[in-house]
Amino acid sequence: MRIDPENRAVQGLSTFLEFVVLNILFLLCCIPIVTIGAATSALFEVTRRFSDEESGRPVRDFLPAFARNFLPATGLSLILLTAAVAVAFSGLFWLSSPEPLFTGLAVLGFAAAAYAVAAFLHAMGLVAAYRASFRQTLKNALLLPAAEPLRTLVLLVIPVTVLCLVIVFPPTIFLVATIGFSVGAYGCAFLFRSVHRRRSGTAA
């Protein structure tokens, strides 16, 4: 019996397995923590390319993209994620006080943390798509959440939904570990493409 590689079912299974391997590769590259930015930008780059009429090979292209994006993505992630953690921690600190004023400050802290995370995601998307200077990429990443609030909200909803599913229904962690990040990045690729097309004068 011969298996036709052009068969749609075979192609679908091949794509599924490729995304599983890509997801595992991404998680392995995130283990050192400091490499989260490089791994995220590489994941966005290969899934963006794949979203363009399924061009490129995500698994084969991931490590070259990881190496290529390492320096800018790592620098940007250290700035933006450190800021996110700092303001989130300050929010938790203010939340421990019963005073209404401090509660308001806590809300502002959490909002600032969400904005910083959104800027991080945009920064990784920009590194994946463009070869701009570090300063320009950081500036664009900080501006895009305010310029594209609805698309940025969807961009944030994807990881938040995954996290909530894992907390509420722990067995879903298996799906997250196998296809959660790669499929989520594939969905983000269409959002990034739309944002960059609309803001090409800003994000170039």
Accessible surface in RSA format (square Angstrom, percent):
REM  Atomic radii and reference values for relative SASA: ProtOr
REM  Chains: A
REM  Algorithm: Lee & Richards
REM  Probe-radius: 1.40
REM  Slices: 20
REM RES _ NUM      All-atoms   Total-Side   Main-Chain    Non-polar    All polar
REM                ABS   REL    ABS   REL    ABS   REL    ABS   REL    ABS   REL
RES MET A   1   221.73 114.8 134.11  88.8  87.62 208.6 107.43  91.3 114.30 151.4
RES ARG A   2   233.76  98.1 204.13 104.1  29.63  70.5  83.32 113.9 150.44  91.2
RES ILE A   3   121.67  69.2  97.28  72.5  24.39  58.8 100.70  72.5  20.97  56.9
RES ASP A   4    81.41  57.0  72.72  72.4   8.69  20.6  34.54  81.3  46.87  46.7
RES PRO A   5    91.99  67.0  84.13  76.7   7.86  28.6  85.12  70.3   6.87  42.7
RES GLU A   6   124.34  71.4 111.51  84.4  12.83  30.6  48.98  94.7  75.36  61.5
RES ASN A   7    69.96  48.2  62.86  60.7   7.10  17.1  10.07  24.2  59.90  57.9
RES ARG A   8   209.04  87.8 198.26 101.1  10.78  25.7  76.74 104.9 132.30  80.2
RES ALA A   9    76.79  70.6  56.89  87.8  19.90  45.3  69.09  97.3   7.69  20.4
RES VAL A  10    49.48  32.6  47.30  42.8   2.18   5.3  48.90  42.5   0.57   1.6
RES GLN A  11    82.24  46.0  78.72  57.5   3.51   8.4  29.37  62.5  52.87  40.1
RES GLY A  12    40.90  50.4   0.00   N/A  40.90  50.4  34.80  95.5   6.09  13.6
RES LEU A  13   107.51  59.9 101.58  72.7   5.93  14.9 105.44  74.0   2.07   5.6
RES SER A  14    51.97  43.9  44.69  59.6   7.27  16.8  25.10  53.5  26.86  37.6
RES THR A  15    44.89  31.9  41.08  41.6   3.81   9.1  29.52  39.7  15.37  23.2
RES PHE A  16   102.91  51.5  97.26  60.2   5.65  14.7 102.58  62.2   0.33   1.0
RES LEU A  17    92.60  51.6  92.33  66.1   0.26   0.7  92.48  65.0   0.11   0.3
RES GLU A  18    22.83  13.1  17.18  13.0   5.64  13.4  10.87  21.0  11.96   9.8
RES PHE A  19    13.34   6.7  13.34   8.3   0.00   0.0  13.34   8.1   0.00   0.0
RES VAL A  20    25.10  16.5  25.10  22.7   0.00   0.0  25.10  21.8   0.00   0.0
RES VAL A  21    74.34  48.9  73.70  66.7   0.64   1.5  74.03  64.3   0.31   0.8
RES LEU A  22     0.00   0.0   0.00   0.0   0.00   0.0   0.00   0.0   0.00   0.0
RES ASN A  23     0.00   0.0   0.00   0.0   0.00   0.0   0.00   0.0   0.00   0.0
RES ILE A  24    77.76  44.3  77.65  57.9   0.11   0.3  77.76  56.0   0.00   0.0
RES LEU A  25    36.13  20.1  34.98  25.0   1.15   2.9  35.85  25.2   0.28   0.7
RES PHE A  26    13.15   6.6  13.15   8.1   0.00   0.0  13.15   8.0   0.00   0.0
RES LEU A  27    55.73  31.0  52.61  37.6   3.12   7.9  52.75  37.0   2.98   8.0
RES LEU A  28   102.78  57.2  93.56  66.9   9.22  23.2  93.87  65.9   8.91  24.0
RES CYS A  29    20.11  15.2  13.01  14.5   7.10  16.7   6.68  16.9  13.43  14.5
RES CYS A  30    21.88  16.5  17.88  19.9   4.00   9.4  14.10  35.7   7.78   8.4
RES ILE A  31   121.93  69.4 103.07  76.8  18.86  45.4 110.41  79.5  11.52  31.3
RES PRO A  32    78.36  57.1  52.08  47.5  26.28  95.5  63.81  52.7  14.55  90.4
RES ILE A  33   128.99  73.4 124.35  92.6   4.64  11.2 124.35  89.5   4.64  12.6
RES VAL A  34    69.95  46.0  63.66  57.6   6.29  15.2  68.89  59.9   1.07   2.9
RES THR A  35    14.60  10.4  14.60  14.8   0.00   0.0  14.60  19.6   0.00   0.0
RES ILE A  36    54.71  31.1  54.69  40.7   0.02   0.0  54.69  39.4   0.02   0.1
RES GLY A  37     0.00   0.0   0.00   N/A   0.00   0.0   0.00   0.0   0.00   0.0
RES ALA A  38     0.00   0.0   0.00   0.0   0.00   0.0   0.00   0.0   0.00   0.0
RES ALA A  39     0.00   0.0   0.00   0.0   0.00   0.0   0.00   0.0   0.00   0.0
RES THR A  40    11.65   8.3  11.65  11.8   0.00   0.0   8.26  11.1   3.39   5.1
RES SER A  41     0.00   0.0   0.00   0.0   0.00   0.0   0.00   0.0   0.00   0.0
RES ALA A  42     0.00   0.0   0.00   0.0   0.00   0.0   0.00   0.0   0.00   0.0
RES LEU A  43     5.04   2.8   5.04   3.6   0.00   0.0   5.04   3.5   0.00   0.0
RES PHE A  44    12.73   6.4  11.16   6.9   1.57   4.1  11.77   7.1   0.97   2.8
RES GLU A  45     9.65   5.5   8.33   6.3   1.32   3.1   4.64   9.0   5.01   4.1
RES VAL A  46     2.41   1.6   0.38   0.3   2.03   4.9   0.88   0.8   1.53   4.1
RES THR A  47     0.02   0.0   0.02   0.0   0.00   0.0   0.00   0.0   0.02   0.0
RES ARG A  48    47.76  20.1  47.76  24.3   0.00   0.0  13.54  18.5  34.22  20.7
RES ARG A  49    82.99  34.8  76.91  39.2   6.08  14.5  41.64  56.9  41.35  25.1
RES PHE A  50    19.67   9.8  19.53  12.1   0.13   0.3  19.53  11.8   0.13   0.4
RES SER A  51    14.81  12.5   0.00   0.0  14.81  34.1   0.26   0.5  14.55  20.4
RES ASP A  52    73.05  51.2  68.81  68.5   4.23  10.0   7.23  17.0  65.81  65.6
RES GLU A  53   163.56  93.9 129.12  97.7  34.44  82.0  56.75 109.8 106.81  87.2
RES GLU A  54   114.59  65.8  96.00  72.6  18.59  44.3  24.36  47.1  90.24  73.7
RES SER A  55    49.24  41.6  41.71  55.7   7.53  17.4  45.11  96.1   4.14   5.8
RES GLY A  56    31.47  38.8   0.00   N/A  31.47  38.8  13.47  37.0  18.00  40.3
RES ARG A  57   121.16  50.9 121.06  61.7   0.11   0.3  27.92  38.2  93.24  56.5
RES PRO A  58     2.36   1.7   1.54   1.4   0.81   3.0   2.07   1.7   0.29   1.8
RES VAL A  59    43.66  28.7  39.14  35.4   4.52  10.9  39.14  34.0   4.52  12.2
RES ARG A  60   166.98  70.1 148.80  75.9  18.18  43.3  80.00 109.3  86.98  52.7
RES ASP A  61    25.89  18.1  24.95  24.8   0.95   2.2   4.78  11.2  21.12  21.1
RES PHE A  62     0.00   0.0   0.00   0.0   0.00   0.0   0.00   0.0   0.00   0.0
RES LEU A  63    94.38  52.6  91.23  65.3   3.14   7.9  91.64  64.4   2.74   7.4
RES PRO A  64    70.03  51.0  59.22  54.0  10.81  39.3  67.50  55.7   2.53  15.7
RES ALA A  65     0.00   0.0   0.00   0.0   0.00   0.0   0.00   0.0   0.00   0.0
RES PHE A  66    35.48  17.8  35.48  22.0   0.00   0.0  35.48  21.5   0.00   0.0
RES ALA A  67    73.49  67.6  52.03  80.3  21.46  48.8  56.67  79.8  16.82  44.5
RES ARG A  68   113.71  47.7  84.94  43.3  28.77  68.5  58.15  79.5  55.56  33.7
RES ASN A  69     0.90   0.6   0.78   0.8   0.12   0.3   0.12   0.3   0.78   0.8
RES PHE A  70    67.99  34.0  67.99  42.1   0.00   0.0  67.99  41.2   0.00   0.0
RES LEU A  71   142.87  79.6 134.02  95.9   8.84  22.2 134.48  94.4   8.38  22.6
RES PRO A  72    48.15  35.1  44.85  40.9   3.30  12.0  48.00  39.6   0.15   0.9
RES ALA A  73     0.00   0.0   0.00   0.0   0.00   0.0   0.00   0.0   0.00   0.0
RES THR A  74    15.29  10.9  15.29  15.5   0.00   0.0  15.29  20.5   0.00   0.0
RES GLY A  75    21.29  26.3   0.00   N/A  21.29  26.3  20.12  55.2   1.17   2.6
RES LEU A  76     0.24   0.1   0.24   0.2   0.00   0.0   0.24   0.2   0.00   0.0
RES SER A  77     4.64   3.9   4.09   5.5   0.54   1.2   1.68   3.6   2.96   4.1
RES LEU A  78    92.86  51.7  89.17  63.8   3.69   9.3  90.93  63.9   1.93   5.2
RES ILE A  79    81.40  46.3  72.86  54.3   8.54  20.6  78.50  56.5   2.90   7.9
RES LEU A  80     6.23   3.5   6.23   4.5   0.00   0.0   6.23   4.4   0.00   0.0
RES LEU A  81    49.46  27.5  49.23  35.2   0.23   0.6  49.46  34.7   0.00   0.0
RES THR A  82    85.61  60.9  79.77  80.9   5.84  13.9  66.20  88.9  19.41  29.3
RES ALA A  83    44.64  41.0  36.65  56.6   7.99  18.2  44.26  62.3   0.38   1.0
RES ALA A  84     6.43   5.9   5.67   8.8   0.76   1.7   6.02   8.5   0.42   1.1
RES VAL A  85   105.13  69.2 101.46  91.9   3.66   8.8 104.48  90.8   0.65   1.8
RES ALA A  86    58.17  53.5  44.55  68.7  13.62  31.0  52.85  74.4   5.32  14.1
RES VAL A  87    45.29  29.8  44.68  40.4   0.61   1.5  45.29  39.4   0.00   0.0
RES ALA A  88    30.22  27.8  30.22  46.6   0.00   0.0  30.22  42.6   0.00   0.0
RES PHE A  89   141.40  70.7 139.38  86.3   2.02   5.3 140.61  85.2   0.79   2.3
RES SER A  90    39.59  33.5  36.92  49.3   2.68   6.2  32.07  68.3   7.52  10.5
RES GLY A  91     0.00   0.0   0.00   N/A   0.00   0.0   0.00   0.0   0.00   0.0
RES LEU A  92   109.05  60.7 101.11  72.3   7.95  20.0 101.37  71.2   7.69  20.7
RES PHE A  93   124.94  62.5 115.35  71.4   9.59  24.9 122.63  74.3   2.31   6.6
RES TRP A  94    78.26  31.4  78.19  37.8   0.07   0.2  63.67  33.9  14.59  23.7
RES LEU A  95    91.52  51.0  75.36  53.9  16.15  40.6  75.44  53.0  16.07  43.3
RES SER A  96    92.29  78.0  52.72  70.4  39.57  91.1  50.91 108.4  41.38  58.0
RES SER A  97    25.94  21.9  20.09  26.8   5.85  13.5  18.60  39.6   7.34  10.3
RES PRO A  98   127.06  92.6  94.61  86.2  32.46 118.0 107.32  88.6  19.74 122.7
RES GLU A  99    94.27  54.1  93.26  70.6   1.01   2.4  22.87  44.2  71.40  58.3
RES PRO A 100   108.61  79.2  95.50  87.1  13.10  47.6 100.83  83.3   7.77  48.3
RES LEU A 101   130.35  72.6 121.06  86.6   9.29  23.4 128.03  89.9   2.32   6.2
RES PHE A 102    62.46  31.2  62.46  38.7   0.00   0.0  62.46  37.9   0.00   0.0
RES THR A 103    54.67  38.9  54.67  55.4   0.00   0.0  43.51  58.4  11.16  16.9
RES GLY A 104    33.92  41.8   0.00   N/A  33.92  41.8  32.14  88.2   1.78   4.0
RES LEU A 105    62.35  34.7  58.15  41.6   4.21  10.6  58.15  40.8   4.21  11.3
RES ALA A 106     0.10   0.1   0.10   0.2   0.00   0.0   0.10   0.1   0.00   0.0
RES VAL A 107    90.49  59.5  89.05  80.6   1.44   3.5  89.82  78.0   0.67   1.8
RES LEU A 108   117.93  65.7 113.83  81.4   4.11  10.3 114.12  80.1   3.81  10.2
RES GLY A 109     8.97  11.1   0.00   N/A   8.97  11.1   8.60  23.6   0.37   0.8
RES PHE A 110    72.61  36.3  67.20  41.6   5.41  14.1  67.82  41.1   4.80  13.7
RES ALA A 111    57.75  53.1  43.75  67.5  14.00  31.8  51.99  73.2   5.77  15.3
RES ALA A 112    43.29  39.8  32.84  50.7  10.45  23.8  39.37  55.4   3.92  10.4
RES ALA A 113    11.12  10.2  11.06  17.1   0.06   0.1  11.12  15.7   0.00   0.0
RES ALA A 114    45.82  42.1  39.36  60.7   6.47  14.7  45.18  63.6   0.64   1.7
RES TYR A 115    85.80  40.1  81.27  46.2   4.53  11.8  77.64  58.3   8.16  10.1
RES ALA A 116    10.78   9.9   8.58  13.2   2.20   5.0  10.60  14.9   0.17   0.5
RES VAL A 117    50.87  33.5  50.87  46.1   0.00   0.0  50.87  44.2   0.00   0.0
RES ALA A 118     1.16   1.1   1.16   1.8   0.00   0.0   1.16   1.6   0.00   0.0
RES ALA A 119     0.00   0.0   0.00   0.0   0.00   0.0   0.00   0.0   0.00   0.0
RES PHE A 120    12.61   6.3  12.61   7.8   0.00   0.0  12.61   7.6   0.00   0.0
RES LEU A 121    20.76  11.6  20.76  14.9   0.00   0.0  20.76  14.6   0.00   0.0
RES HIS A 122     1.08   0.6   1.08   0.7   0.00   0.0   1.08   1.1   0.00   0.0
RES ALA A 123     0.00   0.0   0.00   0.0   0.00   0.0   0.00   0.0   0.00   0.0
RES MET A 124     0.00   0.0   0.00   0.0   0.00   0.0   0.00   0.0   0.00   0.0
RES GLY A 125     1.85   2.3   0.00   N/A   1.85   2.3   0.82   2.3   1.03   2.3
RES LEU A 126     4.54   2.5   3.45   2.5   1.09   2.7   3.51   2.5   1.03   2.8
RES VAL A 127     7.41   4.9   4.86   4.4   2.55   6.1   7.41   6.4   0.00   0.0
RES ALA A 128     9.55   8.8   0.91   1.4   8.64  19.6   0.91   1.3   8.64  22.9
RES ALA A 129    32.47  29.9   0.76   1.2  31.71  72.1   4.96   7.0  27.51  72.9
RES TYR A 130    58.38  27.3  50.67  28.8   7.71  20.1  44.91  33.7  13.47  16.6
RES ARG A 131   146.52  61.5 105.69  53.9  40.83  97.2  90.73 124.0  55.80  33.8
RES ALA A 132    41.95  38.6   9.52  14.7  32.43  73.8  19.83  27.9  22.13  58.6
RES SER A 133    69.93  59.1  51.74  69.1  18.19  41.9  54.10 115.2  15.84  22.2
RES PHE A 134    82.51  41.3  72.87  45.1   9.65  25.1  74.98  45.5   7.53  21.5
RES ARG A 135   204.66  85.9 200.67 102.3   3.99   9.5  72.27  98.8 132.38  80.2
RES GLN A 136    64.89  36.3  63.17  46.2   1.72   4.1  18.85  40.1  46.04  34.9
RES THR A 137     9.29   6.6   8.57   8.7   0.72   1.7   1.83   2.5   7.46  11.3
RES LEU A 138    36.54  20.4  36.54  26.1   0.00   0.0  36.54  25.7   0.00   0.0
RES LYS A 139   116.19  56.7 111.47  68.4   4.72  11.2  62.46  56.2  53.73  57.2
RES ASN A 140     2.28   1.6   2.28   2.2   0.00   0.0   0.00   0.0   2.28   2.2
RES ALA A 141     0.00   0.0   0.00   0.0   0.00   0.0   0.00   0.0   0.00   0.0
RES LEU A 142    76.21  42.4  72.26  51.7   3.95   9.9  72.26  50.7   3.95  10.6
RES LEU A 143    85.85  47.8  84.39  60.4   1.47   3.7  84.62  59.4   1.23   3.3
RES LEU A 144     0.49   0.3   0.49   0.3   0.00   0.0   0.49   0.3   0.00   0.0
RES PRO A 145     7.74   5.6   2.34   2.1   5.40  19.6   2.34   1.9   5.40  33.6
RES ALA A 146    71.52  65.8  44.62  68.9  26.90  61.2  52.67  74.2  18.85  49.9
RES ALA A 147    38.17  35.1  18.91  29.2  19.25  43.8  29.58  41.7   8.59  22.7
RES GLU A 148     4.19   2.4   3.20   2.4   0.99   2.4   0.99   1.9   3.20   2.6
RES PRO A 149    83.29  60.7  75.48  68.8   7.81  28.4  78.51  64.8   4.78  29.7
RES LEU A 150   136.60  76.1 134.52  96.2   2.08   5.2 134.91  94.7   1.70   4.6
RES ARG A 151    70.63  29.7  68.94  35.1   1.69   4.0  11.07  15.1  59.56  36.1
RES THR A 152     7.63   5.4   7.63   7.7   0.00   0.0   7.63  10.2   0.00   0.0
RES LEU A 153   103.98  57.9 102.14  73.1   1.84   4.6 103.82  72.9   0.16   0.4
RES VAL A 154    71.48  47.0  71.22  64.5   0.27   0.6  71.48  62.1   0.00   0.0
RES LEU A 155     2.57   1.4   2.37   1.7   0.20   0.5   2.37   1.7   0.20   0.5
RES LEU A 156    29.97  16.7  29.97  21.4   0.00   0.0  29.97  21.1   0.00   0.0
RES VAL A 157    71.53  47.1  70.92  64.2   0.61   1.5  71.53  62.2   0.00   0.0
RES ILE A 158    45.42  25.8  41.34  30.8   4.08   9.8  44.95  32.4   0.47   1.3
RES PRO A 159    59.40  43.3  50.60  46.1   8.81  32.0  55.43  45.8   3.97  24.7
RES VAL A 160    81.41  53.6  80.31  72.7   1.10   2.7  81.37  70.7   0.04   0.1
RES THR A 161    63.26  45.0  60.02  60.8   3.25   7.7  51.30  68.9  11.96  18.1
RES VAL A 162    36.21  23.8  35.96  32.6   0.25   0.6  36.21  31.5   0.00   0.0
RES LEU A 163   106.86  59.5 104.56  74.8   2.29   5.8 106.78  75.0   0.08   0.2
RES CYS A 164    61.70  46.7  60.41  67.4   1.29   3.0  20.15  51.1  41.55  44.8
RES LEU A 165    90.78  50.6  90.15  64.5   0.63   1.6  90.71  63.7   0.07   0.2
RES VAL A 166    32.81  21.6  30.57  27.7   2.24   5.4  30.57  26.6   2.24   6.1
RES ILE A 167   120.42  68.5  98.82  73.6  21.60  52.1 104.81  75.5  15.61  42.4
RES VAL A 168   120.55  79.3  93.89  85.0  26.67  64.3  99.86  86.8  20.70  56.1
RES PHE A 169   115.66  57.9 115.66  71.6   0.00   0.0 115.66  70.1   0.00   0.0
RES PRO A 170    80.88  58.9  79.62  72.6   1.26   4.6  80.03  66.1   0.85   5.3
RES PRO A 171    83.57  60.9  65.01  59.3  18.57  67.5  76.09  62.8   7.48  46.5
RES THR A 172    19.44  13.8  17.62  17.9   1.82   4.3  19.44  26.1   0.00   0.0
RES ILE A 173   102.97  58.6 102.91  76.7   0.06   0.2 102.91  74.1   0.06   0.2
RES PHE A 174   139.49  69.8 135.80  84.1   3.70   9.6 139.49  84.6   0.00   0.0
RES LEU A 175    98.40  54.8  98.40  70.4   0.00   0.0  98.40  69.1   0.00   0.0
RES VAL A 176    20.87  13.7  20.73  18.8   0.14   0.3  20.85  18.1   0.02   0.0
RES ALA A 177    41.48  38.1  37.96  58.6   3.52   8.0  39.28  55.3   2.20   5.8
RES THR A 178    26.40  18.8  26.40  26.8   0.00   0.0  23.83  32.0   2.57   3.9
RES ILE A 179    38.81  22.1  38.81  28.9   0.00   0.0  38.81  27.9   0.00   0.0
RES GLY A 180    17.17  21.2   0.00   N/A  17.17  21.2  12.86  35.3   4.31   9.6
RES PHE A 181    78.87  39.5  72.81  45.1   6.06  15.8  76.75  46.5   2.12   6.1
RES SER A 182     0.00   0.0   0.00   0.0   0.00   0.0   0.00   0.0   0.00   0.0
RES VAL A 183    74.07  48.7  71.79  65.0   2.28   5.5  71.83  62.4   2.24   6.1
RES GLY A 184    13.88  17.1   0.00   N/A  13.88  17.1  13.48  37.0   0.39   0.9
RES ALA A 185     4.82   4.4   1.27   2.0   3.56   8.1   2.72   3.8   2.10   5.6
RES TYR A 186    63.98  29.9  63.98  36.4   0.00   0.0  41.05  30.8  22.93  28.3
RES GLY A 187    30.81  38.0   0.00   N/A  30.81  38.0  25.83  70.9   4.99  11.2
RES CYS A 188     8.34   6.3   8.34   9.3   0.00   0.0   0.00   0.0   8.34   9.0
RES ALA A 189     1.23   1.1   0.05   0.1   1.19   2.7   1.23   1.7   0.00   0.0
RES PHE A 190    97.40  48.7  90.50  56.1   6.90  18.0  91.31  55.4   6.09  17.4
RES LEU A 191    33.00  18.4  31.97  22.9   1.03   2.6  32.90  23.1   0.10   0.3
RES PHE A 192     4.92   2.5   4.90   3.0   0.02   0.0   4.92   3.0   0.00   0.0
RES ARG A 193    64.19  27.0  63.17  32.2   1.02   2.4  35.03  47.9  29.16  17.7
RES SER A 194    20.25  17.1  20.02  26.7   0.23   0.5  13.51  28.8   6.74   9.4
RES VAL A 195     1.93   1.3   1.93   1.8   0.00   0.0   1.93   1.7   0.00   0.0
RES HIS A 196     2.90   1.6   2.07   1.4   0.84   2.1   2.32   2.4   0.58   0.7
RES ARG A 197   160.03  67.2 139.01  70.9  21.02  50.1  76.04 103.9  83.99  50.9
RES ARG A 198   131.83  55.4  96.61  49.2  35.22  83.9  33.24  45.4  98.59  59.8
RES ARG A 199    77.67  32.6  74.35  37.9   3.33   7.9   9.25  12.6  68.42  41.5
RES SER A 200    62.43  52.8  59.43  79.3   3.00   6.9  29.90  63.7  32.53  45.6
RES GLY A 201    80.92  99.8   0.00   N/A  80.92  99.8  45.05 123.6  35.88  80.4
RES THR A 202    54.40  38.7  45.60  46.2   8.81  21.0  23.43  31.5  30.97  46.8
RES ALA A 203     1.35   1.2   0.00   0.0   1.35   3.1   0.00   0.0   1.35   3.6
RES ALA A 204    71.94  66.1  45.07  69.6  26.86  61.1  58.42  82.3  13.51  35.8
END  Absolute sums over single chains surface
CHAIN  1 A    11531.2      10035.3       1495.9       8708.3       2822.9
END  Absolute sums over all chains
TOTAL         11531.2      10035.3       1495.9       8708.3       2822.9
